[in-house]
Amino acid sequence: MKQFLITVAAVVTAFVLFFIGLPFLLLVTLAASTKPQTPSEVALSIDLREGLTDQSLDDPLAFITGEGLSTLEIVTTLHNAASDPKVKSLLIRLPEGGMSPAAAEEIRNALREFRAANKTVIAHSQGLYPDTLVAASYMVGSAASELWMQPNASLQVTGIASESMFFKRAFEKYGITPQFEQRYEFKNAVNPYLYSDYTPAHREATLSWMGSIYNSVLTNIASDRKIEVGKLKGLLESGVYSADAAQKAGLIDKQGQVHDAEEAVLKKGGSQIELVDIRDYAKTMPRSSGKSTIAVIGGEGAIMTGTNGSSFNSDPMMMSDDVANAFFDAINDKDVKAIVFRVSSPGGSDTASEQILSALQAAKKANKPVVVSMGEYAASGGYWVSSDASAIIANPTTLTGSIGVYGGKFAIGDGLGRFGVDLKSVHVGSDLSQMYNAGTEFTPEQRASFSKQIDETYNEFVARVSKGRKLPEDKVREIAKGHVWTGEQAKKLGLVDDLGGFYVALAKAKSLAKIPSDEHVKLIKYPHNRSPFSMFNKSVESANSGLKALSLINWAMSDPQAKAALREMSQARLRAQGANVLANEPLQSSSR
């Protein structure tokens, strides 16, 4: 009966979409074609509590679901707003929890550029509470002209902590045997399945990137707050501050409600000034122009084979067909002189990564330099696709490297047997055809064959890094082994060329293309956004699965443990689909 009701609901949804949604879509598309007008004076607003992607999602139905915020959109819009005489000031609202340190770093630099144009930035916080990377949120606030906090709120920026779930004892209890090969000890993406605690290598690597990020964040905060680093560290780590105590200690500037902060930014202009969301302001900006064109190719999320096609996937995915085709489109555009490839990915499939890398190499052969701009992370497969770029630019706190590989399966036959379920198989041909059967563990012959595949993939990865980075293979093997590095560490190791964000990468691309540094360039985004109509035919197919998922939404959005479990399920699903050059995403933060 339940399934019948779901099916009926799906059919009804399809009819509504076709007879109501399509006409509505036509009307909204026509309305959206009218460019909004900018007020004579503007105070911009950014609300980081909404959460961030690295790049704008390709969502043609955003006019219904709401447009998300992206780091790249904030950075590029503030860059243009800095030279716009109509823009007088900015209000930025901080999340109560943490955020990606690399995103915070790029936004911090954009705020400093905005302030350098004699424009005021007020950051408002309703409290900063313990979270994985709340220090990064504080770093953004510290870059403002004034950091405000709501009275009676609390500032708790005492360090960085990371927590991992380990499943070994649960698997043993239920008869599940993880069968995985790793190359090598620092490739810890599957360690939670194999152990009950951090291995020495897992602990070493985790503490390494955490320490590097913490030092970078503290250094930036100390510079912006004009406090000596050691003193700042002592103040923050001493404990919890009320808003009053934080102001007395020089950790914030003022106290006030968000309405007071809004009034303060509006006073920076005349009587006609209006508070405008940064996304609305971005729509009014003229398209970039110039004699020369640089393509900007976006790649965010897990790297998998195929194409997004017309699917309504809300999670960023770097699909190899889409990204490779974007490179070839840029190659075929005679006006494109260089390419900036923005990468923010924990990795994924080695075959998908290789397809994208091959397209990048084709662009270089066509005399179009490719500069990689690394976002939040560009690790494992994310580094694979970047390895042969003309230049690699990373933020100091970008997570990169993780040059390693893993693979395997779960043998669940014993576990199912405890519940009276017998999992049996038949086959023809070699016993290797049963290698991935879930009912049994690897035989010695299967294990040897599988191990050989893992070795071959690892060797290919190392060879590509050695060639692309012009490093001796022995050195690459020494710094590889699956070790995750921050951008600052990676630069010292020769894995990246320079530190900085998107505009540092753009300047490098102009230099390699022999475009004068002071010349304006036209930026063209690839892949191009899909139209709402190209996605409409997928809506009926999506309706049934979407309805089934609704029962999970409230639970998943409100329970932190549920969120962690869903993240782990997502990682496991990607591994099952062949994501063997994938690094864990350790920087999982959310608003309090």
C-alpha positions as CSV (number, residue, x, y, z in Angstrom):
1,M,0.0,0.0,0.0
2,K,2.9,2.4,0.9
3,Q,4.6,1.8,-2.4
4,F,1.3,2.3,-4.2
5,L,0.8,5.7,-2.6
6,I,4.4,6.7,-3.4
7,T,3.8,5.8,-7.1
8,V,0.5,7.7,-7.2
9,A,2.2,10.7,-5.6
10,A,5.0,10.5,-8.2
11,V,2.5,10.4,-11.1
12,V,0.6,13.4,-9.6
13,T,3.9,15.3,-9.2
14,A,4.7,14.6,-12.9
15,F,1.4,16.0,-14.0
16,V,1.8,19.1,-11.8
17,L,5.3,19.6,-13.2
18,F,4.1,19.4,-16.8
19,F,0.8,21.3,-16.7
20,I,1.8,23.9,-14.1
21,G,5.5,23.8,-13.7
22,L,6.3,24.2,-17.4
23,P,4.2,27.3,-18.0
24,F,5.5,28.8,-14.8
25,L,9.0,28.0,-16.0
26,L,8.4,29.9,-19.2
27,L,7.1,32.9,-17.3
28,V,10.0,33.0,-14.9
29,T,12.6,32.6,-17.6
30,L,11.2,35.6,-19.4
31,A,11.1,37.6,-16.2
32,A,14.7,36.6,-15.4
33,S,15.9,37.9,-18.8
34,T,15.2,41.4,-17.5
35,K,18.4,42.7,-15.9
36,P,17.8,44.1,-12.3
37,Q,18.8,47.7,-11.7
38,T,21.3,48.7,-9.0
39,P,20.4,51.5,-6.6
40,S,22.4,54.7,-6.8
41,E,24.3,53.7,-3.6
42,V,24.8,50.2,-2.3
43,A,25.7,48.5,1.0
44,L,26.4,44.9,0.2
45,S,25.4,42.0,2.5
46,I,26.8,38.4,2.7
47,D,25.3,35.8,5.0
48,L,27.9,33.0,5.5
49,R,25.5,31.1,7.8
50,E,23.9,29.7,4.7
51,G,27.0,27.6,4.0
52,L,29.2,27.7,0.9
53,T,30.1,25.6,-2.1
54,D,33.4,26.4,-3.8
55,Q,31.8,27.3,-7.1
56,S,28.3,28.2,-8.2
57,L,26.2,25.2,-8.7
58,D,24.8,24.6,-12.2
59,D,21.2,24.8,-11.0
60,P,18.8,26.4,-13.6
61,L,16.0,26.0,-11.1
62,A,17.6,28.2,-8.5
63,F,14.9,30.8,-9.0
64,I,12.6,28.2,-7.3
65,T,14.9,26.5,-4.8
66,G,17.0,29.6,-4.0
67,E,20.5,30.4,-5.1
68,G,23.4,29.2,-3.0
69,L,26.5,31.1,-2.1
70,S,29.9,30.1,-3.5
71,T,33.4,31.2,-2.5
72,L,34.3,32.0,-6.1
73,E,31.2,34.2,-6.5
74,I,31.9,36.1,-3.4
75,V,35.6,36.7,-4.3
76,T,35.0,37.8,-7.9
77,T,32.0,40.0,-7.0
78,L,33.9,41.8,-4.2
79,H,36.9,42.2,-6.6
80,N,34.6,44.1,-9.0
81,A,32.7,45.9,-6.2
82,A,36.0,47.4,-4.9
83,S,36.2,49.6,-7.9
84,D,32.5,50.4,-8.2
85,P,31.8,53.9,-6.8
86,K,28.2,53.0,-6.0
87,V,29.3,50.4,-3.5
88,K,30.0,52.1,-0.1
89,S,30.2,49.3,2.5
90,L,29.6,45.7,3.3
91,L,27.9,43.7,6.1
92,I,29.1,40.1,6.4
93,R,27.3,37.7,8.9
94,L,29.5,35.0,10.3
95,P,28.5,31.4,10.9
96,E,28.3,30.3,14.6
97,G,30.3,27.2,13.7
98,G,33.2,26.6,11.4
99,M,33.9,26.9,7.7
100,S,36.5,25.7,5.2
101,P,39.8,27.5,6.1
102,A,40.7,27.8,2.4
103,A,37.4,29.5,1.6
104,A,37.8,31.7,4.6
105,E,41.3,32.6,3.4
106,E,40.1,33.7,-0.1
107,I,37.2,35.7,1.4
108,R,39.6,37.3,3.9
109,N,41.9,38.5,1.0
110,A,38.8,39.8,-0.9
111,L,37.7,41.7,2.2
112,R,41.2,43.3,2.5
113,E,41.1,44.3,-1.1
114,F,37.6,45.8,-0.6
115,R,38.8,47.7,2.5
116,A,41.9,48.9,0.6
117,A,39.5,50.8,-1.7
118,N,38.4,52.9,1.4
119,K,35.2,50.9,1.9
120,T,34.0,49.8,5.3
121,V,33.4,46.1,6.2
122,I,31.4,45.3,9.3
123,A,31.3,41.6,10.3
124,H,28.6,40.5,12.7
125,S,28.6,37.4,14.9
126,Q,25.9,35.9,17.0
127,G,28.5,33.9,18.8
128,L,31.4,31.6,17.8
129,Y,31.0,28.2,19.3
130,P,33.1,25.0,19.4
131,D,33.2,23.3,16.0
132,T,35.9,21.7,13.8
133,L,37.1,24.9,12.3
134,V,35.4,27.8,14.0
135,A,38.8,29.6,14.0
136,A,38.3,30.0,10.2
137,S,35.0,31.9,10.8
138,Y,36.8,34.1,13.3
139,M,39.5,34.8,10.7
140,V,37.0,36.2,8.3
141,G,35.5,38.4,11.0
142,S,39.0,39.6,12.0
143,A,39.6,40.9,8.4
144,A,36.7,43.4,8.7
145,S,37.0,47.1,9.6
146,E,34.9,46.3,12.7
147,L,34.0,42.9,14.2
148,W,30.7,43.1,16.1
149,M,29.2,40.5,18.4
150,Q,25.6,40.2,19.7
151,P,25.4,41.0,23.4
152,N,25.5,38.0,25.7
153,A,26.8,35.8,22.9
154,S,30.0,33.8,23.5
155,L,33.4,33.5,21.7
156,Q,34.9,30.0,22.0
157,V,37.8,29.8,19.6
158,T,40.1,27.5,21.5
159,G,41.7,25.4,18.7
160,I,40.9,22.8,16.1
161,A,39.5,19.4,16.8
162,S,38.6,16.5,14.4
163,E,36.6,13.4,15.2
164,S,36.4,10.2,13.2
165,M,34.1,7.2,13.4
166,F,35.8,3.8,13.5
167,F,33.7,0.7,12.6
168,K,36.0,-2.3,13.2
169,R,34.4,-3.6,16.4
170,A,30.9,-3.2,14.9
171,F,32.0,-5.1,11.8
172,E,33.4,-7.9,13.9
173,K,30.2,-8.1,16.0
174,Y,28.1,-8.5,12.8
175,G,30.4,-10.7,10.8
176,I,31.5,-8.2,8.2
177,T,35.1,-8.5,7.0
178,P,36.6,-5.4,5.2
179,Q,39.0,-6.5,2.5
180,F,41.1,-3.5,1.4
181,E,44.5,-2.7,-0.1
182,Q,46.1,0.7,0.6
183,R,49.1,2.4,-1.0
184,Y,50.4,3.4,1.4
185,E,50.3,3.9,5.2
186,F,49.0,7.5,4.9
187,K,46.2,6.6,2.5
188,N,43.8,6.4,5.5
189,A,40.4,6.8,3.7
190,V,39.4,3.3,4.6
191,N,41.2,3.1,8.0
192,P,37.8,3.5,9.9
193,Y,36.8,0.2,8.4
194,L,40.0,-1.6,9.4
195,Y,40.9,-0.2,12.8
196,S,39.3,0.9,16.1
197,D,41.6,3.9,16.5
198,Y,44.0,6.1,14.6
199,T,47.1,4.3,13.4
200,P,50.4,6.2,14.0
201,A,50.5,7.3,10.4
202,H,46.9,8.3,10.3
203,R,47.4,10.4,13.5
204,E,50.6,11.9,12.2
205,A,49.1,13.0,8.9
206,T,45.9,14.4,10.6
207,L,47.9,16.4,13.2
208,S,50.2,17.6,10.5
209,W,47.5,19.3,8.4
210,M,45.6,20.5,11.4
211,G,48.7,22.1,12.9
212,S,49.6,23.8,9.6
213,I,46.1,25.2,9.2
214,Y,45.9,26.4,12.8
215,N,49.2,28.2,12.5
216,S,48.1,29.9,9.2
217,V,44.8,30.9,10.7
218,L,46.3,32.3,13.9
219,T,48.9,34.3,11.9
220,N,46.2,35.9,9.7
221,I,44.0,36.7,12.7
222,A,47.0,38.2,14.6
223,S,47.9,40.4,11.6
224,D,44.4,41.7,11.2
225,R,43.7,42.2,14.9
226,K,47.2,43.7,15.3
227,I,48.0,41.3,18.2
228,E,51.2,39.4,18.5
229,V,50.7,35.7,17.5
230,G,51.8,34.3,20.9
231,K,49.6,36.6,22.8
232,L,46.6,35.9,20.6
233,K,47.1,32.1,21.0
234,G,47.2,32.5,24.7
235,L,44.1,34.6,24.8
236,L,42.1,32.3,22.6
237,E,43.2,29.0,24.2
238,S,42.5,30.3,27.8
239,G,38.8,29.5,27.5
240,V,35.4,30.9,26.8
241,Y,34.7,34.6,26.5
242,S,31.4,36.5,26.9
243,A,30.9,39.3,24.4
244,D,31.9,41.8,27.2
245,A,35.1,39.9,28.0
246,A,36.0,39.4,24.3
247,Q,35.6,43.2,23.7
248,K,37.8,44.0,26.8
249,A,40.5,41.5,25.6
250,G,40.6,43.2,22.1
251,L,39.2,40.1,20.4
252,I,36.1,41.9,19.0
253,D,35.5,45.7,18.4
254,K,31.8,46.3,19.3
255,Q,28.6,44.8,20.6
256,G,25.2,45.1,19.0
257,Q,22.3,43.4,17.4
258,V,22.4,42.7,13.7
259,H,19.9,45.5,13.1
260,D,22.4,47.9,14.6
261,A,25.2,46.6,12.3
262,E,22.9,47.1,9.3
263,E,22.2,50.7,10.3
264,A,26.0,51.2,10.7
265,V,26.8,50.0,7.1
266,L,24.0,52.1,5.7
267,K,25.4,55.2,7.4
268,K,28.4,54.9,5.1
269,G,26.3,56.3,2.2
270,G,23.7,58.9,1.6
271,S,19.9,58.8,2.2
272,Q,19.3,56.7,-1.0
273,I,21.7,53.9,0.0
274,E,20.2,50.4,0.1
275,L,21.3,47.1,1.6
276,V,21.7,44.6,-1.3
277,D,22.5,40.9,-1.2
278,I,25.7,40.2,-3.0
279,R,24.0,37.7,-5.3
280,D,21.5,40.4,-6.5
281,Y,24.4,42.8,-7.0
282,A,26.3,40.3,-9.0
283,K,23.5,40.0,-11.5
284,T,23.8,43.7,-12.3
285,M,27.5,43.6,-13.0
286,P,28.5,43.9,-16.7
287,R,30.1,40.9,-18.3
288,S,33.9,41.0,-18.2
289,S,35.5,42.4,-21.4
290,G,38.9,42.7,-22.9
291,K,40.9,42.1,-26.0
292,S,42.0,38.6,-24.8
293,T,39.8,35.8,-23.5
294,I,40.7,33.4,-20.7
295,A,38.5,30.3,-20.1
296,V,37.5,29.4,-16.5
297,I,36.8,25.7,-16.2
298,G,35.1,24.6,-13.0
299,G,35.5,21.2,-11.3
300,E,34.0,20.6,-7.8
301,G,33.1,17.5,-5.9
302,A,34.0,13.8,-6.3
303,I,35.4,12.9,-9.7
304,M,33.4,10.2,-11.5
305,T,33.0,9.0,-15.1
306,G,30.1,10.2,-17.2
307,T,28.1,13.4,-17.3
308,N,25.6,15.3,-15.2
309,G,23.4,15.3,-18.2
310,S,20.0,16.6,-17.2
311,S,20.0,15.3,-13.7
312,F,18.9,17.3,-10.7
313,N,21.9,16.6,-8.6
314,S,22.2,19.1,-5.8
315,D,25.6,17.8,-4.6
316,P,28.6,19.1,-6.6
317,M,30.2,16.3,-8.8
318,M,33.1,16.6,-11.2
319,M,31.9,14.4,-14.1
320,S,34.8,13.5,-16.4
321,D,32.8,13.9,-19.7
322,D,31.6,17.3,-18.8
323,V,35.0,18.6,-17.7
324,A,36.9,17.0,-20.5
325,N,34.4,18.4,-23.1
326,A,34.8,21.9,-21.5
327,F,38.6,21.7,-22.1
328,F,38.0,20.8,-25.8
329,D,35.5,23.6,-26.2
330,A,38.1,26.0,-24.8
331,I,40.7,24.5,-27.2
332,N,38.4,25.0,-30.2
333,D,37.6,28.6,-29.2
334,K,40.3,30.6,-31.1
335,D,39.8,33.6,-28.8
336,V,40.8,31.6,-25.7
337,K,44.5,32.4,-24.9
338,A,44.7,30.5,-21.6
339,I,42.7,28.4,-19.1
340,V,42.2,28.7,-15.4
341,F,41.1,25.3,-14.0
342,R,39.4,25.7,-10.6
343,V,39.6,22.4,-8.7
344,S,37.9,21.7,-5.4
345,S,37.7,17.9,-5.0
346,P,38.7,15.1,-2.6
347,G,39.3,12.8,-5.6
348,G,37.4,9.8,-7.0
349,S,37.9,7.5,-9.9
350,D,41.3,7.1,-11.4
351,T,39.9,6.5,-14.9
352,A,37.8,9.7,-14.6
353,S,40.8,11.6,-13.3
354,E,42.9,10.3,-16.2
355,Q,40.3,11.4,-18.8
356,I,40.3,15.0,-17.4
357,L,44.1,15.1,-17.2
358,S,44.4,14.0,-20.8
359,A,42.1,16.8,-21.9
360,L,44.2,19.3,-19.8
361,Q,47.3,18.0,-21.6
362,A,45.6,18.5,-25.0
363,A,45.0,22.1,-24.1
364,K,48.7,22.6,-23.4
365,K,49.6,20.9,-26.7
366,A,47.3,23.5,-28.4
367,N,49.5,26.2,-26.8
368,K,46.9,27.2,-24.3
369,P,48.5,27.3,-20.8
370,V,46.4,25.8,-18.0
371,V,46.8,27.2,-14.5
372,V,45.1,25.2,-11.7
373,S,43.5,27.2,-8.9
374,M,43.0,24.9,-5.9
375,G,40.0,25.6,-3.7
376,E,39.0,23.9,-0.5
377,Y,40.9,20.8,-1.4
378,A,42.5,19.2,-4.4
379,A,43.5,15.8,-3.0
380,S,44.1,12.4,-4.4
381,G,42.2,12.4,-7.8
382,G,41.9,16.1,-7.4
383,Y,45.7,16.3,-7.5
384,W,45.9,13.7,-10.3
385,V,43.8,16.0,-12.6
386,S,46.1,19.0,-11.6
387,S,49.5,17.3,-11.8
388,D,50.5,18.3,-15.4
389,A,49.1,21.9,-15.3
390,S,51.3,24.7,-16.6
391,A,51.2,26.0,-13.0
392,I,49.4,25.1,-9.8
393,I,48.2,27.8,-7.3
394,A,46.9,26.8,-3.9
395,N,45.7,28.6,-0.8
396,P,48.0,28.0,2.2
397,T,45.3,26.0,3.9
398,T,44.1,24.1,0.8
399,L,44.3,20.3,1.4
400,T,46.1,18.6,-1.5
401,G,48.5,15.7,-2.3
402,S,47.2,12.4,-1.0
403,I,49.0,10.7,-3.8
404,G,47.8,7.2,-3.1
405,V,45.3,4.6,-4.0
406,Y,43.1,2.0,-2.3
407,G,40.4,-0.5,-3.2
408,G,38.6,-3.6,-1.9
409,K,35.3,-4.9,-0.8
410,F,33.3,-6.0,2.3
411,A,32.8,-9.7,2.7
412,I,29.4,-10.0,4.3
413,G,28.6,-13.7,3.8
414,D,29.2,-14.6,7.5
415,G,27.2,-11.6,8.7
416,L,24.2,-12.5,6.5
417,G,24.5,-16.2,7.6
418,R,23.9,-15.1,11.2
419,F,20.5,-13.9,10.1
420,G,19.6,-17.0,8.2
421,V,20.6,-15.6,4.8
422,D,22.9,-17.6,2.6
423,L,24.8,-15.8,-0.1
424,K,26.0,-18.3,-2.8
425,S,27.4,-17.7,-6.3
426,V,28.1,-19.6,-9.5
427,H,30.5,-18.6,-12.3
428,V,32.1,-19.7,-15.6
429,G,35.6,-18.9,-16.5
430,S,38.4,-18.0,-14.1
431,D,37.9,-17.8,-10.3
432,L,39.0,-14.2,-10.7
433,S,35.5,-13.5,-12.1
434,Q,34.2,-13.9,-8.5
435,M,36.8,-11.5,-7.0
436,Y,34.3,-8.9,-6.0
437,N,31.6,-11.2,-4.7
438,A,30.3,-10.0,-1.4
439,G,29.7,-13.5,0.1
440,T,33.3,-14.5,0.5
441,E,36.8,-13.1,1.3
442,F,39.5,-12.9,-1.4
443,T,41.2,-16.2,-2.2
444,P,45.1,-15.9,-2.2
445,E,45.0,-15.8,-6.0
446,Q,42.3,-13.1,-6.1
447,R,44.2,-11.1,-3.4
448,A,47.4,-11.2,-5.4
449,S,45.6,-10.2,-8.6
450,F,43.8,-7.3,-6.9
451,S,47.0,-6.2,-5.1
452,K,48.8,-6.0,-8.5
453,Q,46.0,-3.7,-9.9
454,I,46.4,-1.4,-6.9
455,D,50.2,-1.3,-7.4
456,E,49.8,-0.5,-11.1
457,T,47.4,2.4,-10.4
458,Y,49.7,3.8,-7.7
459,N,52.7,3.6,-10.0
460,E,50.7,5.4,-12.7
461,F,49.8,8.1,-10.2
462,V,53.4,8.6,-9.1
463,A,54.6,8.6,-12.8
464,R,52.1,11.4,-13.7
465,V,53.1,13.5,-10.8
466,S,56.8,13.0,-11.5
467,K,56.4,14.0,-15.1
468,G,54.0,16.9,-14.5
469,R,55.9,18.4,-11.7
470,K,59.3,17.6,-13.1
471,L,60.3,15.8,-9.9
472,P,62.5,12.7,-9.6
473,E,60.3,9.7,-9.1
474,D,62.1,8.7,-5.9
475,K,61.2,12.1,-4.4
476,V,57.5,11.7,-5.4
477,R,57.4,8.3,-3.8
478,E,58.9,9.8,-0.6
479,I,56.2,12.5,-0.3
480,A,53.3,10.4,-1.7
481,K,52.1,7.3,0.3
482,G,48.7,8.9,0.5
483,H,49.9,11.8,2.7
484,V,47.6,14.9,2.8
485,W,49.4,18.2,2.8
486,T,48.3,21.8,3.1
487,G,49.1,24.2,0.3
488,E,51.8,25.8,2.4
489,Q,53.4,22.4,3.0
490,A,52.9,21.3,-0.6
491,K,54.7,24.4,-1.9
492,K,57.8,23.5,0.1
493,L,57.6,20.0,-1.4
494,G,57.3,21.2,-5.0
495,L,53.7,20.0,-5.4
496,V,52.4,23.5,-6.0
497,D,54.1,26.6,-7.5
498,D,52.6,29.5,-5.6
499,L,50.2,30.3,-2.8
500,G,47.1,32.3,-3.4
501,G,43.5,32.3,-4.7
502,F,41.7,32.7,-7.9
503,Y,43.2,36.1,-8.9
504,V,46.7,34.9,-8.3
505,A,46.0,32.0,-10.7
506,L,44.4,34.4,-13.2
507,A,47.5,36.6,-13.1
508,K,49.7,33.6,-13.7
509,A,47.6,32.6,-16.7
510,K,47.9,36.1,-18.2
511,S,51.7,35.9,-17.7
512,L,52.0,32.5,-19.4
513,A,49.8,33.7,-22.3
514,K,51.9,36.8,-22.6
515,I,49.0,39.1,-21.8
516,P,50.1,42.4,-20.1
517,S,49.4,42.3,-16.3
518,D,47.4,45.5,-16.4
519,E,45.2,44.5,-19.4
520,H,41.6,43.5,-18.7
521,V,40.6,40.1,-20.0
522,K,37.3,38.5,-20.9
523,L,36.5,35.5,-18.7
524,I,34.3,32.8,-20.1
525,K,33.0,30.0,-17.9
526,Y,33.0,26.4,-19.0
527,P,31.0,24.1,-18.9
528,H,28.2,26.6,-19.8
529,N,25.1,26.6,-17.5
530,R,22.3,24.3,-18.6
531,S,19.0,25.8,-19.4
532,P,15.9,24.9,-17.4
533,F,14.4,23.2,-20.4
534,S,17.4,20.8,-20.9
535,M,16.6,19.5,-17.4
536,F,12.8,19.3,-17.5
537,N,12.6,15.9,-19.1
538,K,14.4,14.4,-16.1
539,S,11.9,15.8,-13.6
540,V,9.4,12.9,-13.8
541,E,12.2,10.3,-13.3
542,S,13.4,12.2,-10.3
543,A,10.0,12.5,-8.7
544,N,9.7,8.9,-7.3
545,S,13.2,8.8,-5.8
546,G,12.7,12.3,-4.4
547,L,9.5,11.4,-2.6
548,K,11.2,8.4,-1.0
549,A,14.0,10.6,0.3
550,L,11.7,13.1,1.9
551,S,11.2,10.9,5.0
552,L,15.0,11.2,5.7
553,I,15.4,15.0,5.3
554,N,14.3,16.2,8.7
555,W,16.3,13.6,10.5
556,A,19.4,14.2,8.4
557,M,19.3,18.0,8.7
558,S,18.8,18.1,12.5
559,D,21.0,15.4,13.9
560,P,24.8,15.8,13.8
561,Q,25.4,12.1,14.1
562,A,23.0,11.5,11.2
563,K,25.0,13.9,9.1
564,A,28.2,12.1,9.9
565,A,26.6,8.8,9.1
566,L,25.3,10.1,5.8
567,R,28.7,11.5,4.9
568,E,30.2,8.0,5.5
569,M,27.4,6.4,3.4
570,S,28.2,8.8,0.6
571,Q,31.9,8.0,0.7
572,A,31.1,4.3,0.8
573,R,28.8,4.7,-2.3
574,L,31.6,6.5,-4.2
575,R,34.1,3.7,-3.3
576,A,31.6,1.1,-4.6
577,Q,31.4,3.0,-7.9
578,G,35.2,2.9,-8.3
579,A,36.5,5.9,-6.5
580,N,39.9,4.5,-5.6
581,V,41.8,7.7,-5.6
582,L,39.6,9.5,-3.0
583,A,40.7,11.2,0.2
584,N,38.5,11.7,3.2
585,E,37.0,15.1,3.5
586,P,38.2,15.9,7.0
587,L,37.0,19.5,7.2
588,Q,33.3,18.9,7.9
589,S,31.9,21.9,9.6
590,S,28.4,23.2,10.1
591,S,26.6,26.1,11.7
592,R,25.7,25.6,15.4
